[in-house]
Amino acid sequence: MDLQWLRIVVVGHVDHGKSTLIGRLLHDAGALPDSRLDELRADSPADGLEWAFLLDHLREEREQERTIDSTQAFFATPRRVYRIIDAPGHREFLKNMVTGAAQADAAILVVDVEAGVLEQTRRHVALLAMLDRRHIIVAINKMDRVEGRRDAFEAVARDTLSLLAQTALTAHAVIPISARHGWNLAACAAPLEWHDGPTLFEALDSLPQPEPLSNRPLRLPVQDVYMLNGRNVIVGRIESGQLAQGQEVVSLPSGQSVRIASIERFLESRTAAEAGESIGLTLDGPVAVHRGDVLCDPDSPPPIARRFEANLLWLADDGWRQSDALLLRCATQAAECRIESVRRRTNSSTLEVIETDAKRLEATEVGHVVLSLERPIAVEELASGSSLGRFVLLKNREVCAGGTVTGHFRF
Ligand code: GDP
């Protein structure tokens, strides 16, 4: 049987215990090498381990290597392997989440039982709603600070659930924990014995396994077309689906049908490839495929649109103004575009609608917008799970917003 994976992201307000929780999860799952524990003991105060340091170490190393712009950590349960892809605190967190650089299947929302729901709790919930992340486990943390009191847990659990409900999200489980002491992570602890729900590990293991991307229709955004030894070699990463030698595919937006003549990976000949692989391929006959085209399954192609509806998180410090010329990037596609209208402008830290039919958007605000492109491209609604459901906008070559497609217009 194939190893099963689940990617999780840990979100919540600063200081509510995300790093501590990640450190402790890795430890309780037995994923930490002794050398890491020794390092942690050496750095921690005499009265107990400071688990949050573990994540700081990982993050520093990652930043020195500069290989990838997000923290990654792994742990396993008997059911599957978990990859923690990021935690806020990282300066690029919002951008990574919204642009898809850090994609998660599920989220743990950490809320401090004494502090309750705060600004970044709301902002991260807004982000999860925008990204259509439906698998959310709420961990009400620092239960040791209230001696495990049930009424304290229930008050914050209620507030958190009503916050989720505001954005039409629900929680898979709501669990009282102490990240510092490991209460209710791998096993329940005496002060929380009144809790009759799952532990955090049990809740994680009960999340459904996402359908493998290779079972979905083929989407291969073309990254480049090289001329090698007199042959045109198309390179790209298969975002979903599978590909086999001899297969007929359609190139979008042109709609031209093409047949796969050969597949190569690392200079090795292949007869087939699947989602997640970066490959090179040649086609039968003359090639009219370019960077930015998307090779697709002819039986279930994505829609081609010049206008579509989207949710945007504005990231740039200077806000959006109607005269702004923008460039949209969606997978390897690029098109000049403008925001035709902002139907709703929402404050992401309070979730209040600031304005309807707005003429501006400021940093960290969410806009429900209609985008109009200078040429048609392949886009899909995010809810379909396609990577053509996310995009970024650039102003003066800098990423200024990240967005998700919520609907498209067939003209
Ligand atoms: P982050 O900013 O959300 O990553 O929060 P940290 O993990 O850095 O934790 C912030 C502070 O809260 C640190 O001093 C932690 O030691 C402390 N903390 C985290 N979890 C717990 C807990 O379960 N109980 C107690 N008493 N303190 C905690």
Boltz pocket constraint, residues with backbone or C-beta under 6 A from the ligand:
constraints:
  - pocket:
      binder: B
      contacts: [[A, 12], [A, 13], [A, 14], [A, 15], [A, 16], [A, 17], [A, 18], [A, 19], [A, 20], [A, 21], [A, 50], [A, 51], [A, 52], [A, 88], [A, 89], [A, 141], [A, 142], [A, 143], [A, 144], [A, 145], [A, 177], [A, 178], [A, 179], [A, 180], [A, 181]]
      max_distance: 6.0
